[in-house]
């Protein structure tokens, strides 16, 4: 199963974005997503942003991931 993880864009660098991935910053490709800006949230999968999502949805999803991690 593939899982995409919400991440916040902190910097745009050409066709890439620096994202905050759980406190870790990572450079990811944003070619698949149009109109990405600093402060946006994107779904990250295999080093690529695959979709923009709103902040509330990103926060809900991250909370679910946190709950699932605590159960293990």
N, C-alpha and C positions, 0 to 999 in steps of 0.2 A: 504494500500500500504506500502511496506517495502522500506526503503531507507538506503543505505550504504553510509557512510561518509568517505572521504579520511582523513587519519591521518598519521603523520610522526613518525616513530619508533625512539625513543631516547635512549632506553636501552633494551637489551635482558636479560631475567631472566628465564632460563630454558625453559619451554614450553609457556612462557608468554613474552610479550613485554610491556614496558612502552611507551605509545604514547602521543604525544602532540595533544590534541583535542581542538582546538580553544583557546589555552593558558592554558587549564586545562590538567594536566597529569593524565592518566588513565591506569591501568594495564589490558591488554586484552590477550586472549588466541590466540596463533599462530599455533596451531596444524594443521589447515586446509591449511596452506600456507607453501610451502617449500622454503628454502634458503632465509630467511628474515634476513637482516642486519641493523645495526644502520644507519639511514639516508634514508632508503627505505620508500616508502609510501605504505600503505595498505588500503583497503576498510574495514571499521569497521561496523559490524552489530551485534546487540544484544550481545556485549561484546566479539565478535570473529572477528579476521581478516579473511576475506573470499577470498581476492585476492590481489596480489601485483599490483601496477600501477606505471607508470613513473611519475616523478615530475611534468612535464608539464601538464599532464592530471589531476593530483591532483589539481594543482593550477587553472586550467580552471574550474574544477568542484566547487571548493571552491568559486571562483568568482561568478559563477552562483548562488550558495546558498546565497551569500551576496546580490546580486541584488534582488533575490526573497524575502529575508527578508526585504529589504528596501521598497518594494512595499506594504507591509502589514502594 
